[in-house]
Amino acid sequence: MNHRVVISGSVAYDTIMVFDGHFKDHILPERVHILNVSFLTPRLKREFGGCAANIAYNLRGIGGEPVVVATIGHDGGDCLERLRQLGVDVSHVQQLPDHFTAQAFITTDLADNQITAFHPGAMALAHTASALDSLPVACGIVAPNGKQAMIRHAEEFSRAGVPFLFDPGQGLPMFDGAELRTLIESATAVTLNDYECQLMCQRTGWDERAISERVGALIVTRGGEGSLLFQGQERIVIPPARVTDPVDPTGCGDAYRGGLLFGMARGWDWLRCAQLGSVLGAVKIESQGAQNHVVDRDTVAQRFAQAYGPAPW
């Protein structure tokens, strides 16, 4: 049986710097119109990131078969090789020699406030890669990416009859209400966090139930409060999986999506898919960074059983 999952989204680097102070002590509100500040950041680390890479990392860890469709720059070779060594199909990732790989530069102060600059680089040309080249697959996801790529890949999935998740994430503000309504109606399911869901409802003029009536399911993640599953007029509360020691929420949403896609590729019901997503999110939050946690299928099965009953594999 074909369990391949095509993942349309970003592959990126996250450069994280820590300022040993507080931004508020160095930014004068009455002088922001002439802002000129510099922060000494003695701590720096560079992490592998990007929604597509993060999702693929988690999906592959539990035995899934991710196929990444993305664009990277001339500096993205180590990221590409790492995914390849993990067993991720990266044959449909285009490397563009005249561009940098997408990357975020994040400066954090001691109060966990953040100042972020994001350079899209090669991601802005992700629409030059076709999701159709990866077929046949069991299902797919349109995750945050360049706007044109998200529209193109959703249209390609829809035309080819490939079931797919629409996960606009941080890319949601790029779309107006009409564009979002079109994307929702072409998708099999929609997944968002609670803030993004409110923004989606505001822009489309549809509430959660109106969205869920147009797709197979709407899944809304709520961090430590668990998640919600809307199917038609039904609203199901999914309690969170237990977390031993929360460390870093970065990438938890992508881990959750990995669980959704694993179940979706195997024809599970949406409740089981979302429960697996919750377990993977709990595993991820116990490690720093989006791709540094260990995803072990046996351990995931044990934690699934503790939270929701026997694992469905």
WOVEN-V378390 format. One record per backbone hydrogen bond with DSSP energy under -1.0 kcal/mol. NH is the residue of the N-H (numbers start at 1). CO is the residue of the C=O. If there is no record, write none. Layout:
nh={NH | NH}
co={CO | CO}
//
This chain:
nh={5 | 6 | 7 | 8 | 9 | 10 | 12 | 13 | 14 | 15 | 16 | 17 | 18 | 19 | 21 | 25 | 26 | 27 | 31 | 32 | 34 | 35 | 45 | 47 | 49 | 52 | 53 | 54 | 55 | 56 | 57 | 58 | 59 | 60 | 61 | 62 | 63 | 64 | 67 | 68 | 69 | 72 | 74 | 76 | 80 | 81 | 82 | 83 | 84 | 85 | 86 | 87 | 88 | 89 | 93 | 94 | 96 | 99 | 103 | 104 | 105 | 106 | 107 | 108 | 109 | 110 | 112 | 115 | 117 | 119 | 122 | 123 | 124 | 125 | 126 | 128 | 129 | 134 | 135 | 138 | 139 | 140 | 141 | 142 | 143 | 150 | 151 | 152 | 153 | 154 | 155 | 156 | 157 | 158 | 159 | 160 | 162 | 165 | 166 | 167 | 171 | 172 | 174 | 175 | 180 | 181 | 182 | 183 | 184 | 185 | 187 | 188 | 189 | 190 | 191 | 192 | 194 | 197 | 198 | 199 | 200 | 201 | 202 | 203 | 204 | 205 | 211 | 212 | 213 | 214 | 216 | 218 | 219 | 220 | 221 | 222 | 225 | 226 | 227 | 228 | 229 | 230 | 231 | 234 | 236 | 238 | 247 | 248 | 252 | 255 | 256 | 257 | 258 | 259 | 260 | 261 | 262 | 263 | 264 | 265 | 267 | 268 | 273 | 274 | 275 | 276 | 277 | 278 | 279 | 280 | 281 | 282 | 283 | 284 | 285 | 287 | 300 | 301 | 302 | 303 | 304 | 305 | 306 | 307 | 308}
co={65 | 139 | 67 | 141 | 69 | 144 | 49 | 102 | 47 | 104 | 45 | 106 | 43 | 108 | 19 | 22 | 23 | 23 | 28 | 29 | 31 | 32 | 16 | 14 | 12 | 10 | 10 | 50 | 51 | 52 | 53 | 54 | 55 | 56 | 57 | 58 | 60 | 59 | 5 | 89 | 7 | 94 | 99 | 73 | 76 | 77 | 78 | 79 | 80 | 81 | 82 | 84 | 83 | 66 | 90 | 70 | 72 | 96 | 119 | 13 | 117 | 15 | 115 | 17 | 113 | 21 | 109 | 107 | 105 | 103 | 100 | 120 | 121 | 122 | 123 | 125 | 126 | 131 | 132 | 4 | 4 | 163 | 6 | 165 | 8 | 146 | 147 | 148 | 149 | 150 | 151 | 152 | 153 | 154 | 155 | 156 | 157 | 140 | 189 | 142 | 168 | 169 | 171 | 172 | 176 | 177 | 178 | 179 | 180 | 181 | 184 | 164 | 164 | 217 | 166 | 219 | 221 | 193 | 194 | 195 | 196 | 197 | 198 | 199 | 200 | 201 | 207 | 208 | 209 | 211 | 188 | 230 | 190 | 228 | 192 | 226 | 222 | 223 | 238 | 220 | 236 | 218 | 234 | 231 | 229 | 227 | 285 | 285 | 249 | 251 | 252 | 253 | 254 | 255 | 256 | 257 | 258 | 259 | 260 | 261 | 264 | 263 | 269 | 270 | 271 | 272 | 273 | 274 | 275 | 276 | 277 | 278 | 279 | 280 | 281 | 284 | 296 | 297 | 298 | 299 | 300 | 301 | 302 | 303 | 304}
//
